[in-house]
Amino acid sequence: MGHTILIHYLSCIALISSCIHPTNSANPLNPTNLLLHSNSNTNHGIPLPLYSTPLSSHPPTTSFTKFPFQYNLNLMAEIQMGNPPQKQKMVLDTGSELSWLQCTQSFNPLLSSSYAPIPCTSPICTKQTSNFPIPTICNANRLCQFIYPYADQTSVQGNLGTDTITLPELKIPNFVFGCNILAPLPGTPGLMGLGRGALSFISQIPKPNQNKFSYCIADPVESPNSPGVLLLGDSPFSKYLHYTPLYTISIPLPYFNRVAYSVRIRGIKVGKLRLGIPKSVFLPDHTGAGQTMIDSGTQFSFLVGEAYLPLRAAFFRQNQGIMNQSVDDSFVFQGAFDLCFSQPGNSAFPQVSPVTLLFDNRAHVKLQSHQLLYQVPGDLVRNGRSVYCFTFGNSDLVGIVENIIGNFHQQNLWVEYDLQSSRIGFARANCRFS
């Protein structure tokens, strides 16, 4: 059965449905109420608090040919690995399968009596890694070696191994993860691969908690010290969520990420105007390009050009009175965000028309001003004016072939991944846990 766990980061948690409010914008779900009482007899999941790490906004030093964008906010949860346990923070990533730790600095396998490297003849290496982007190989010591690349052209490399992972009131022996030996990725001491696949983090959690997970991400401006919570297992909010089915393709296609959580967008509205984007734009083509992924590991959202350009044009038309002070034409934030404008540094945050993403089964996510505009960090402010950029980027500008809904557009939403029913649920929520 599932757990409700008292952990020292949160006062305590009682996952009881009487704490929940209806799901409208004036009275959203309020998971904060779940922190008031402890009740270990409830049948809900394992909560982990989230942490955030802002990264440098300066361009990366590596010379990129196709992927100039970078992530500048990581969401992390803390676990313990090994025997004796070593505390580790891992970035949440629903777009990839492999969980890994930085073994040159963060985690030391030599200090764990329960760590074991995986030989390359093991079925774990030969069969369960079939969804890895690059096949595993045997190294000189006959151990299972991996290289795992990401869309921003970073990668990790090392050996697969097993060890005991400790969560609140739950230990998982023989947990399979990667031991990265390359230089650390900025702000990423480890990564929690929450995607699909035999070796994903969620697949290795004992039933019933492997059937569902959910999270609630707070607005970092409103709640800088309490970014939210990750819940492994059942949540009390399911009956309040609006679900859309996961979109799957059974045959391997070169550009379709089968471990990602793909959904189908039916349309986009700016204010009350529904854009005339053909539905086929949001469906993968014969190569798999064009899927729409819900991704916790990417900060902002990206749309393929056929969807992005009409959205950009409609958003600008409806808000041109606010956005009339354009930044010079050469300014493109992170290589993909080309709709930017400036205001005097002491101005209030601009209020713009909402954008609504419409999904299958009448599920939708309505985005307001603070999720549609990003104030560029101070080191990039020009002539004492604040620069704001539209938080949808053009996939075509950075060489990616997917639509990606990033974590910035998931703020103050309860997002549930229901693997058993093959669906994702959304509801507006108050994700402040402070």
SEMI-506794 format. One record per residue (C-alpha): residue number from 1; z, x, y; residue in one letter. Coordinates in Angstrom, 1 decimal, decimal comma. Layout:
(NUM; (Z; X; Y); 'A');
...
This chain:
(1; (0,0; 0,0; 0,0); 'M');
(2; (-0,4; 1,0; 3,6); 'G');
(3; (2,2; 2,5; 5,8); 'H');
(4; (3,8; 2,0; 9,2); 'T');
(5; (5,1; 5,4; 10,2); 'I');
(6; (7,7; 6,5; 12,8); 'L');
(7; (6,5; 9,7; 14,4); 'I');
(8; (8,3; 11,7; 17,1); 'H');
(9; (5,4; 11,6; 19,6); 'Y');
(10; (5,7; 7,8; 19,8); 'L');
(11; (8,9; 6,0; 20,3); 'S');
(12; (8,2; 3,9; 17,1); 'C');
(13; (5,6; 1,5; 15,9); 'I');
(14; (5,8; -2,0; 14,5); 'A');
(15; (2,3; -3,2; 13,7); 'L');
(16; (2,9; -6,9; 14,0); 'I');
(17; (0,3; -9,4; 15,1); 'S');
(18; (2,7; -11,3; 17,4); 'S');
(19; (2,4; -8,3; 19,8); 'C');
(20; (-1,3; -8,9; 20,3); 'I');
(21; (-2,9; -10,7; 23,2); 'H');
(22; (-6,3; -12,5; 23,3); 'P');
(23; (-9,4; -10,3; 23,8); 'T');
(24; (-10,6; -11,1; 27,3); 'N');
(25; (-10,8; -8,7; 30,2); 'S');
(26; (-7,8; -10,3; 32,0); 'A');
(27; (-5,6; -10,2; 29,0); 'N');
(28; (-6,8; -7,5; 26,6); 'P');
(29; (-5,2; -6,3; 23,4); 'L');
(30; (-2,0; -4,4; 24,2); 'N');
(31; (-1,2; -1,8; 21,5); 'P');
(32; (1,6; -0,5; 23,7); 'T');
(33; (3,7; -3,4; 22,6); 'N');
(34; (3,5; -1,9; 19,1); 'L');
(35; (5,7; 0,9; 20,3); 'L');
(36; (8,8; -1,3; 20,8); 'L');
(37; (10,3; -1,6; 17,3); 'H');
(38; (10,2; 0,2; 14,0); 'S');
(39; (9,3; -1,8; 10,8); 'N');
(40; (8,5; 0,2; 7,7); 'S');
(41; (7,8; -2,9; 5,7); 'N');
(42; (4,6; -3,8; 7,5); 'T');
(43; (1,3; -3,3; 5,6); 'N');
(44; (-0,6; -1,3; 8,2); 'H');
(45; (-2,0; 2,1; 8,7); 'G');
(46; (-0,9; 5,6; 9,5); 'I');
(47; (-0,8; 6,2; 13,3); 'P');
(48; (-1,5; 9,6; 14,9); 'L');
(49; (-1,2; 10,2; 18,7); 'P');
(50; (-4,3; 11,6; 20,4); 'L');
(51; (-4,5; 14,6; 22,7); 'Y');
(52; (-7,2; 15,6; 25,1); 'S');
(53; (-8,5; 19,0; 26,1); 'T');
(54; (-10,8; 19,2; 29,2); 'P');
(55; (-13,3; 22,0; 28,9); 'L');
(56; (-15,0; 24,0; 31,6); 'S');
(57; (-17,7; 22,2; 33,6); 'S');
(58; (-19,7; 25,4; 34,1); 'H');
(59; (-23,0; 25,7; 32,2); 'P');
(60; (-22,6; 27,4; 28,8); 'P');
(61; (-23,3; 31,1; 28,7); 'T');
(62; (-25,5; 30,8; 25,6); 'T');
(63; (-29,2; 30,5; 26,4); 'S');
(64; (-30,3; 27,1; 25,0); 'F');
(65; (-33,9; 26,1; 24,4); 'T');
(66; (-33,5; 22,4; 23,6); 'K');
(67; (-29,8; 21,5; 24,0); 'F');
(68; (-28,5; 22,4; 27,4); 'P');
(69; (-25,8; 19,8; 27,5); 'F');
(70; (-22,2; 20,5; 26,6); 'Q');
(71; (-19,0; 18,5; 25,9); 'Y');
(72; (-16,3; 18,7; 28,4); 'N');
(73; (-13,5; 16,5; 26,9); 'L');
(74; (-12,3; 16,8; 23,4); 'N');
(75; (-10,0; 14,2; 21,7); 'L');
(76; (-7,6; 15,6; 19,2); 'M');
(77; (-5,0; 14,6; 16,6); 'A');
(78; (-2,3; 16,8; 15,1); 'E');
(79; (-1,8; 17,3; 11,4); 'I');
(80; (-0,1; 20,0; 9,3); 'Q');
(81; (-1,9; 22,1; 6,8); 'M');
(82; (-0,6; 24,4; 4,0); 'G');
(83; (2,7; 25,3; 2,4); 'N');
(84; (4,7; 26,0; 4,4); 'P');
(85; (3,0; 23,6; 6,8); 'P');
(86; (1,1; 25,0; 9,8); 'Q');
(87; (0,6; 22,6; 12,8); 'K');
(88; (-3,0; 22,1; 13,6); 'Q');
(89; (-5,0; 20,1; 16,2); 'K');
(90; (-8,3; 18,7; 15,1); 'M');
(91; (-11,0; 17,2; 17,3); 'V');
(92; (-12,0; 13,6; 16,2); 'L');
(93; (-15,7; 13,4; 15,3); 'D');
(94; (-17,2; 10,3; 13,7); 'T');
(95; (-20,6; 11,9; 13,8); 'G');
(96; (-20,0; 14,6; 11,2); 'S');
(97; (-18,6; 14,9; 7,7); 'E');
(98; (-17,0; 18,3; 7,3); 'L');
(99; (-13,4; 18,8; 8,5); 'S');
(100; (-12,6; 22,5; 9,4); 'W');
(101; (-10,0; 24,7; 10,9); 'L');
(102; (-10,4; 27,9; 12,9); 'Q');
(103; (-9,2; 30,5; 10,4); 'C');
(104; (-9,5; 33,5; 12,7); 'T');
(105; (-6,9; 32,2; 15,1); 'Q');
(106; (-5,4; 28,8; 14,4); 'S');
(107; (-4,9; 28,5; 10,7); 'F');
(108; (-4,0; 31,4; 8,4); 'N');
(109; (-4,8; 30,6; 4,8); 'P');
(110; (-3,0; 33,8; 3,6); 'L');
(111; (0,3; 32,3; 4,8); 'L');
(112; (-0,2; 29,2; 2,6); 'S');
(113; (0,9; 29,3; -1,0); 'S');
(114; (-1,2; 26,2; -1,8); 'S');
(115; (-4,5; 27,4; -0,3); 'Y');
(116; (-7,4; 28,0; -2,8); 'A');
(117; (-11,0; 28,9; -2,0); 'P');
(118; (-13,7; 26,9; -3,7); 'I');
(119; (-16,0; 28,8; -6,1); 'P');
(120; (-19,7; 28,1; -5,6); 'C');
(121; (-19,9; 26,8; -9,2); 'T');
(122; (-17,5; 24,0; -8,5); 'S');
(123; (-18,9; 20,4; -8,4); 'P');
(124; (-17,4; 20,2; -4,9); 'I');
(125; (-19,8; 22,8; -3,8); 'C');
(126; (-22,8; 21,8; -5,8); 'T');
(127; (-22,7; 18,0; -5,6); 'K');
(128; (-20,3; 16,7; -3,0); 'Q');
(129; (-21,9; 18,7; -0,1); 'T');
(130; (-25,3; 16,9; -0,5); 'S');
(131; (-25,1; 15,4; 3,0); 'N');
(132; (-24,4; 18,7; 4,8); 'F');
(133; (-27,2; 19,5; 7,3); 'P');
(134; (-27,6; 22,9; 5,6); 'I');
(135; (-27,1; 23,4; 1,9); 'P');
(136; (-24,1; 25,5; 0,9); 'T');
(137; (-24,7; 28,9; -0,8); 'I');
(138; (-22,8; 31,5; -2,9); 'C');
(139; (-21,4; 34,4; -0,9); 'N');
(140; (-20,9; 37,9; -2,4); 'A');
(141; (-17,5; 36,9; -3,8); 'N');
(142; (-19,1; 33,8; -5,5); 'R');
(143; (-17,3; 31,5; -3,1); 'L');
(144; (-18,8; 28,3; -1,6); 'C');
(145; (-20,1; 29,3; 1,9); 'Q');
(146; (-21,2; 26,7; 4,5); 'F');
(147; (-23,0; 26,7; 7,8); 'I');
(148; (-22,5; 23,4; 9,7); 'Y');
(149; (-24,5; 23,0; 12,9); 'P');
(150; (-24,0; 20,5; 15,8); 'Y');
(151; (-26,3; 18,8; 18,3); 'A');
(152; (-25,2; 21,1; 21,2); 'D');
(153; (-26,5; 24,1; 19,1); 'Q');
(154; (-23,1; 25,4; 18,2); 'T');
(155; (-22,2; 25,8; 14,6); 'S');
(156; (-19,3; 26,9; 12,3); 'V');
(157; (-19,5; 29,0; 9,2); 'Q');
(158; (-17,2; 30,1; 6,5); 'G');
(159; (-15,9; 29,2; 3,1); 'N');
(160; (-14,8; 25,8; 1,7); 'L');
(161; (-11,2; 25,7; 0,4); 'G');
(162; (-8,5; 23,3; -0,6); 'T');
(163; (-4,9; 23,0; 0,7); 'D');
(164; (-2,2; 20,4; 1,2); 'T');
(165; (-2,5; 18,3; 4,4); 'I');
(166; (0,5; 16,5; 5,7); 'T');
(167; (0,4; 13,3; 7,7); 'L');
(168; (3,4; 11,2; 8,7); 'P');
(169; (5,0; 10,2; 5,3); 'E');
(170; (1,9; 11,2; 3,4); 'L');
(171; (0,9; 14,4; 1,7); 'K');
(172; (-2,7; 14,9; 0,4); 'I');
(173; (-2,9; 17,8; -2,1); 'P');
(174; (-6,3; 19,6; -2,7); 'N');
(175; (-7,7; 18,4; 0,6); 'F');
(176; (-11,2; 20,0; 1,0); 'V');
(177; (-12,0; 21,6; 4,4); 'F');
(178; (-13,9; 24,5; 5,9); 'G');
(179; (-12,3; 27,7; 7,0); 'C');
(180; (-14,4; 28,8; 10,1); 'N');
(181; (-14,7; 32,5; 10,6); 'I');
(182; (-17,1; 32,5; 13,6); 'L');
(183; (-15,9; 32,8; 17,2); 'A');
(184; (-13,9; 29,7; 18,2); 'P');
(185; (-15,7; 26,8; 19,8); 'L');
(186; (-14,3; 26,0; 23,3); 'P');
(187; (-11,3; 23,7; 23,1); 'G');
(188; (-11,8; 23,1; 19,4); 'T');
(189; (-9,1; 24,7; 17,1); 'P');
(190; (-10,4; 22,4; 14,3); 'G');
(191; (-12,4; 19,4; 13,7); 'L');
(192; (-11,6; 16,1; 11,8); 'M');
(193; (-14,9; 15,0; 10,3); 'G');
(194; (-14,5; 11,2; 10,2); 'L');
(195; (-18,1; 10,4; 9,3); 'G');
(196; (-19,3; 9,1; 6,0); 'R');
(197; (-19,7; 11,3; 3,0); 'G');
(198; (-17,8; 12,5; 0,0); 'A');
(199; (-15,9; 15,2; 1,8); 'L');
(200; (-15,2; 13,4; 5,1); 'S');
(201; (-11,5; 13,2; 6,2); 'F');
(202; (-11,4; 9,5; 5,7); 'I');
(203; (-12,9; 9,7; 2,2); 'S');
(204; (-10,1; 12,1; 1,1); 'Q');
(205; (-7,2; 9,8; 2,2); 'I');
(206; (-5,8; 7,9; -0,7); 'P');
(207; (-6,6; 4,2; -1,0); 'K');
(208; (-6,1; 1,7; 0,7); 'P');
(209; (-6,0; 3,8; 3,9); 'N');
(210; (-9,4; 5,2; 3,3); 'Q');
(211; (-11,1; 1,8; 3,7); 'N');
(212; (-10,5; 1,6; 7,5); 'K');
(213; (-9,6; 3,6; 10,5); 'F');
(214; (-9,5; 2,8; 14,2); 'S');
(215; (-8,6; 4,3; 17,5); 'Y');
(216; (-7,8; 3,4; 21,1); 'C');
(217; (-8,9; 5,9; 23,8); 'I');
(218; (-7,2; 5,7; 27,2); 'A');
(219; (-8,8; 6,4; 30,5); 'D');
(220; (-7,9; 10,0; 31,2); 'P');
(221; (-7,5; 9,3; 34,9); 'V');
(222; (-5,1; 6,5; 34,3); 'E');
(223; (-3,2; 8,1; 31,4); 'S');
(224; (-3,7; 11,9; 31,5); 'P');
(225; (-0,7; 12,6; 29,3); 'N');
(226; (-1,3; 9,9; 26,6); 'S');
(227; (-5,0; 9,7; 25,6); 'P');
(228; (-4,4; 7,1; 22,9); 'G');
(229; (-3,9; 6,8; 19,2); 'V');
(230; (-5,7; 7,1; 15,9); 'L');
(231; (-4,8; 4,7; 13,1); 'L');
(232; (-5,7; 5,5; 9,5); 'L');
(233; (-5,8; 2,4; 7,4); 'G');
(234; (-5,4; -1,3; 8,2); 'D');
(235; (-4,7; -2,5; 11,7); 'S');
(236; (-3,1; -5,7; 12,9); 'P');
(237; (-6,0; -6,4; 15,3); 'F');
(238; (-8,9; -7,2; 13,0); 'S');
(239; (-8,9; -11,0; 13,6); 'K');
(240; (-9,3; -10,3; 17,4); 'Y');
(241; (-12,3; -8,0; 17,0); 'L');
(242; (-16,0; -8,7; 17,4); 'H');
(243; (-17,9; -7,0; 14,6); 'Y');
(244; (-21,4; -5,7; 14,2); 'T');
(245; (-22,7; -4,5; 10,8); 'P');
(246; (-23,4; -0,8; 10,1); 'L');
(247; (-27,1; 0,1; 9,8); 'Y');
(248; (-28,0; 2,1; 6,8); 'T');
(249; (-31,1; 3,7; 5,2); 'I');
(250; (-30,8; 4,5; 1,5); 'S');
(251; (-33,5; 7,1; 1,4); 'I');
(252; (-33,2; 10,5; 3,1); 'P');
(253; (-35,2; 10,9; 6,3); 'L');
(254; (-35,4; 14,1; 8,2); 'P');
(255; (-34,0; 12,8; 11,5); 'Y');
(256; (-31,6; 10,1; 10,2); 'F');
(257; (-27,9; 11,2; 10,1); 'N');
(258; (-26,6; 9,4; 7,1); 'R');
(259; (-23,0; 10,4; 7,6); 'V');
(260; (-22,9; 8,9; 11,1); 'A');
(261; (-21,9; 5,3; 11,9); 'Y');
(262; (-25,1; 3,6; 13,0); 'S');
(263; (-25,4; 0,2; 14,5); 'V');
(264; (-28,3; -1,8; 16,0); 'R');
(265; (-28,5; -2,5; 19,7); 'I');
(266; (-30,2; -5,9; 20,4); 'R');
(267; (-30,4; -5,5; 24,2); 'G');
(268; (-28,9; -4,2; 27,4); 'I');
(269; (-27,8; -6,1; 30,5); 'K');
(270; (-27,3; -4,8; 34,0); 'V');
(271; (-25,2; -7,3; 35,9); 'G');
(272; (-26,7; -10,6; 34,7); 'K');
(273; (-30,2; -9,2; 34,1); 'L');
(274; (-31,2; -8,6; 30,5); 'R');
(275; (-33,7; -5,7; 30,4); 'L');
(276; (-37,0; -6,2; 28,7); 'G');
(277; (-36,7; -3,3; 26,3); 'I');
(278; (-38,4; -4,1; 22,9); 'P');
(279; (-35,9; -4,3; 20,0); 'K');
(280; (-38,0; -1,8; 18,1); 'S');
(281; (-36,9; 0,9; 20,6); 'V');
(282; (-33,4; 0,8; 19,1); 'F');
(283; (-34,6; 1,1; 15,4); 'L');
(284; (-35,2; 4,3; 13,6); 'P');
(285; (-38,9; 5,2; 13,0); 'D');
(286; (-40,4; 6,4; 9,8); 'H');
(287; (-38,8; 9,9; 10,3); 'T');
(288; (-35,4; 8,4; 11,0); 'G');
(289; (-35,5; 9,2; 14,7); 'A');
(290; (-34,0; 6,6; 17,1); 'G');
(291; (-30,8; 5,5; 15,3); 'Q');
(292; (-27,8; 4,4; 17,4); 'T');
(293; (-24,6; 6,2; 16,6); 'M');
(294; (-21,0; 5,4; 17,6); 'I');
(295; (-19,6; 8,9; 18,1); 'D');
(296; (-16,1; 9,9; 19,1); 'S');
(297; (-17,1; 13,6; 19,3); 'G');
(298; (-19,6; 13,2; 22,2); 'T');
(299; (-18,2; 12,4; 25,6); 'Q');
(300; (-21,0; 10,6; 27,4); 'F');
(301; (-23,8; 8,3; 26,0); 'S');
(302; (-27,4; 9,1; 25,5); 'F');
(303; (-30,4; 6,8; 25,1); 'L');
(304; (-34,0; 7,6; 24,1); 'V');
(305; (-36,4; 7,7; 27,0); 'G');
(306; (-37,9; 4,2; 26,3); 'E');
(307; (-34,5; 2,7; 26,7); 'A');
(308; (-33,0; 5,0; 29,3); 'Y');
(309; (-35,7; 4,8; 31,9); 'L');
(310; (-35,7; 1,0; 32,3); 'P');
(311; (-31,9; 1,1; 32,3); 'L');
(312; (-31,8; 3,8; 35,0); 'R');
(313; (-34,3; 1,9; 37,1); 'A');
(314; (-32,5; -1,4; 36,9); 'A');
(315; (-29,1; 0,2; 37,6); 'F');
(316; (-30,4; 2,0; 40,6); 'F');
(317; (-32,1; -1,2; 42,0); 'R');
(318; (-28,9; -3,2; 41,7); 'Q');
(319; (-26,7; -0,5; 43,3); 'N');
(320; (-29,1; 1,2; 45,7); 'Q');
(321; (-26,9; 0,3; 48,7); 'G');
(322; (-24,1; 2,4; 47,2); 'I');
(323; (-26,4; 5,1; 45,7); 'M');
(324; (-28,5; 5,8; 48,8); 'N');
(325; (-27,1; 9,2; 49,4); 'Q');
(326; (-28,9; 11,1; 46,7); 'S');
(327; (-28,1; 14,6; 45,6); 'V');
(328; (-31,1; 17,0; 45,8); 'D');
(329; (-33,7; 16,5; 43,2); 'D');
(330; (-32,8; 19,6; 41,3); 'S');
(331; (-29,4; 18,4; 40,5); 'F');
(332; (-29,1; 17,2; 36,9); 'V');
(333; (-25,6; 17,2; 35,5); 'F');
(334; (-25,4; 18,8; 32,1); 'Q');
(335; (-29,2; 18,7; 31,8); 'G');
(336; (-29,4; 15,0; 30,9); 'A');
(337; (-27,7; 13,0; 33,7); 'F');
(338; (-30,3; 12,7; 36,4); 'D');
(339; (-29,1; 9,7; 38,4); 'L');
(340; (-26,5; 11,1; 40,8); 'C');
(341; (-25,4; 10,4; 44,4); 'F');
(342; (-22,8; 11,6; 46,8); 'S');
(343; (-20,2; 10,0; 49,0); 'Q');
(344; (-17,7; 11,4; 51,5); 'P');
(345; (-14,9; 13,1; 49,6); 'G');
(346; (-12,2; 10,7; 50,8); 'N');
(347; (-14,1; 7,5; 49,8); 'S');
(348; (-12,8; 5,0; 47,3); 'A');
(349; (-14,3; 5,0; 43,8); 'F');
(350; (-17,7; 3,2; 44,0); 'P');
(351; (-17,9; -0,3; 42,5); 'Q');
(352; (-21,2; -1,0; 40,7); 'V');
(353; (-22,8; -3,7; 38,6); 'S');
(354; (-21,6; -3,8; 35,0); 'P');
(355; (-23,7; -2,7; 32,1); 'V');
(356; (-23,4; -4,6; 28,8); 'T');
(357; (-24,5; -3,3; 25,4); 'L');
(358; (-25,5; -6,1; 23,1); 'L');
(359; (-25,2; -5,5; 19,3); 'F');
(360; (-26,1; -7,4; 16,2); 'D');
(361; (-23,8; -10,4; 15,3); 'N');
(362; (-23,1; -11,1; 19,0); 'R');
(363; (-20,8; -8,2; 19,4); 'A');
(364; (-21,0; -6,6; 22,8); 'H');
(365; (-19,3; -3,9; 25,0); 'V');
(366; (-19,2; -4,5; 28,7); 'K');
(367; (-18,8; -1,4; 30,9); 'L');
(368; (-17,4; -1,4; 34,4); 'Q');
(369; (-17,5; 1,0; 37,3); 'S');
(370; (-15,1; 3,7; 36,0); 'H');
(371; (-17,0; 3,9; 32,7); 'Q');
(372; (-20,5; 3,9; 34,4); 'L');
(373; (-19,9; 6,6; 37,0); 'L');
(374; (-18,4; 10,1; 36,4); 'Y');
(375; (-17,1; 12,1; 39,3); 'Q');
(376; (-18,5; 15,6; 38,9); 'V');
(377; (-15,6; 18,2; 38,8); 'P');
(378; (-14,6; 19,8; 42,1); 'G');
(379; (-16,3; 23,1; 41,5); 'D');
(380; (-19,7; 21,3; 41,5); 'L');
(381; (-19,0; 19,2; 44,7); 'V');
(382; (-21,6; 19,8; 47,4); 'R');
(383; (-20,9; 20,2; 51,1); 'N');
(384; (-17,5; 18,6; 50,9); 'G');
(385; (-18,9; 15,4; 49,4); 'R');
(386; (-18,0; 13,8; 46,0); 'S');
(387; (-20,8; 13,7; 43,5); 'V');
(388; (-21,0; 10,8; 41,0); 'Y');
(389; (-23,4; 10,6; 38,1); 'C');
(390; (-24,5; 7,6; 35,9); 'F');
(391; (-22,8; 8,2; 32,5); 'T');
(392; (-25,9; 7,4; 30,4); 'F');
(393; (-28,1; 10,4; 29,8); 'G');
(394; (-31,7; 10,7; 28,7); 'N');
(395; (-31,9; 11,9; 25,1); 'S');
(396; (-35,4; 13,2; 25,7); 'D');
(397; (-34,2; 15,7; 28,3); 'L');
(398; (-31,9; 17,5; 25,8); 'V');
(399; (-34,1; 17,3; 22,7); 'G');
(400; (-32,0; 14,8; 20,7); 'I');
(401; (-33,7; 11,9; 18,9); 'V');
(402; (-30,8; 9,4; 18,7); 'E');
(403; (-29,0; 6,9; 20,9); 'N');
(404; (-25,4; 8,0; 21,1); 'I');
(405; (-22,5; 5,9; 22,3); 'I');
(406; (-19,9; 8,5; 23,3); 'G');
(407; (-16,2; 8,3; 23,8); 'N');
(408; (-16,4; 7,8; 27,6); 'F');
(409; (-17,9; 4,3; 26,9); 'H');
(410; (-15,2; 3,6; 24,3); 'Q');
(411; (-12,2; 4,0; 26,7); 'Q');
(412; (-9,8; 1,1; 26,7); 'N');
(413; (-11,4; -0,4; 23,6); 'L');
(414; (-9,9; -0,9; 20,2); 'W');
(415; (-12,6; 0,4; 17,9); 'V');
(416; (-12,3; -0,3; 14,2); 'E');
(417; (-14,4; 1,3; 11,4); 'Y');
(418; (-14,3; -1,0; 8,4); 'D');
(419; (-15,9; 1,0; 5,6); 'L');
(420; (-15,2; -1,6; 2,9); 'Q');
(421; (-17,1; -4,4; 4,8); 'S');
(422; (-19,6; -1,9; 6,3); 'S');
(423; (-19,0; -2,9; 9,9); 'R');
(424; (-17,5; -1,8; 13,3); 'I');
(425; (-15,3; -4,0; 15,5); 'G');
(426; (-14,6; -3,9; 19,2); 'F');
(427; (-12,1; -5,5; 21,5); 'A');
(428; (-11,1; -4,7; 25,1); 'R');
(429; (-7,6; -3,1; 25,0); 'A');
(430; (-4,9; -1,4; 27,1); 'N');
(431; (-4,9; 2,0; 25,5); 'C');
(432; (-2,1; 3,5; 27,6); 'R');
(433; (0,7; 4,7; 25,4); 'F');
(434; (3,0; 6,2; 28,0); 'S');
